[in-house]
């Protein structure tokens, strides 16, 4: 029997619905339950083929236990090693590399020095920061947010330089990002499960939390809807997230990825709404069952993502980026290039004698030169004497 577990905290509606849905499918050899963790012994496996993690970002003990479980064969969703290393500023860099539009962003040093550091710890940091360049590049209004974090915590709308300095002083040791404001026509929060199952959800971040999925005039433009779905898949396959949400702000027809690092995204029935909730529960159950069926005992069953997998194989960064940016639709240039290549091969086949003649001439010339070489050396020696 392969067990699917879900590890969760204060939420109730999704975990219970997920467990019930998996078990209601009556798949032979598959069962689901709430995870139970007692003694965590190093290199000792937990009795689960799959664990969906909804809480370890807030409980370090759980995070360590899940890494141990992953090392001993459990397919943890999402990958706890990658989730530990991941952060928003890096994600923005990766998004830009693979061709996903993101707002202009800069990283800001923390206002307060970290514990156990002194002024000498920052001798490599230019002081003062070139604030004028930052203001010109980002513009105002702008948004300041932690470079790593979530849940809309410590997010500020900044109106001018003075406001930035006073607000930055309140952030203490947090490392912040300053990001341009995208004044949007449409906004989406898309669920992505398994790297390819996408639910495009109209979203209004300016509404109170429980009303953010209530949108008066949702976007009906098929091109935009298709584009945000494609970009959602591209981001999640690059990052290797099996369970994530991606937020897009659409400005002048261009979707900008605003927030796409949510490995334990909101799935509460009362906030996402009944229709969205049903999609999430059904697709999460199907995906978890697939992972359990594919599970290999004692092997590494984690998802790493294209960027990390290619990097580990020591492929050059340019080649990794090219692969991530590759699209399935053939360009018009490919048939032309193919035709030119065919002509080149045909021409080569049509003139074998010419090529042979050239080769024979080259060999003859080389032999003659070799015979003449000793005489030249002797003449040169004589002159030297």
Secondary structure, DSSP 8 states (H G I E B T S, - for coil): -EEEEEE-SS--HHHHHHHHHHHHT--TTEEEEE-------TT---S-SEEEESSTTT-HHHHHHHHHHHHTT-EEES-HHHHHH--HHHHHHHHHHTT--B--EEEE--SS--TT--GGGGTTS-SS--HHHHHHHH-SSEEEEESS--TTTT-EEE-SHHHHHHHHGGGTT--EEEEE----SEEEEEEEETTTEEE--B--TTS-GGGTT--TT----HHHHHHHHHHHHHHHHHHT-SEEEEEEEEETTEEEEEE---TT----HHHH-HHHHHHHHHHHHHHHHHHHHH--TTS------HHHHHHHTT--HHHHHHHHH--SS--HHHHHHHHHHHHHHHHHHHTHHHHHHHHHHHHHHHHHHHHHHHHHHHHHHHHH-
